[in-house]
Amino acid sequence: MKSYRDQTFCESDCINMICHLYYDQGVLKDAKDAGLPILTSDQSKGCSSYLKPKTVQEIGSHNEQ
């Protein structure tokens, strides 16, 4: 079966929006418009492009400096 872009998108909490595997509402809309299913998987382990989201504490400590 053919899937959207013939690739598996990353379903992790990564915030790297420039990654070619980044999954968001835009990808979902494009796939629906094309009538194709989307394959997803958490690919964050071992990924050199993975960027973890900042926690509220990390944001607060940065603002205090």
N, C-alpha and C positions, 0 to 999 in steps of 0.2 A: 504494500500500500504506500502511496506517495504521501509525504507530509509537507507542511509548509517549510520552504527553503531546504528541504531534505536534510535537516539537522535537528539535533536535540538541544533545546534551550535550557539554560540553567535556572533552576527553581529555588536557589538559595536566597539568603538574606543580603546578598552582595549588593553594593550600591554603585558599582562600576558601570555607569550607563554607556560608556563607549565600547564595552566588550561586545563582540559579535554574537555572543551567546545570551546576552541580557534579555530577560523576558519582562515585558510590561504590557500595559493596555493597548499600546500602539501595535505591538506584534499580534496580540489577540484580535484586534480589529482587522488588520491586514489579512490574517489567516481566515477569518470569517468571511471577509469579502471575496477571497479566493476560493472559498468552499473546501478548504483543506484542514485536516487535523493538525494539532501541535503536539510534538513530543517534548516532554520536560523531564529533568532529573537534577538532583542537587549535585553539582559538579564542583563545589567549593573546596573540597579536600584535595590538596595538592595543586590547586590552581594558582599560578603566579600572578594572575590579574585580579584575584579576589580582594575586595575592599570591604571590611566589616563595617556595619553601621555604628555610628557613635552613640553611646548611651547618654542619658540625661546627665549623669555625673561627669562624664568626660566633657560635655558641652559646658556645664557649669564651671568646672575647674579651669577651662580655657578662658572663659569670660572674666574670671577673677584676677587673671594675671595682668 
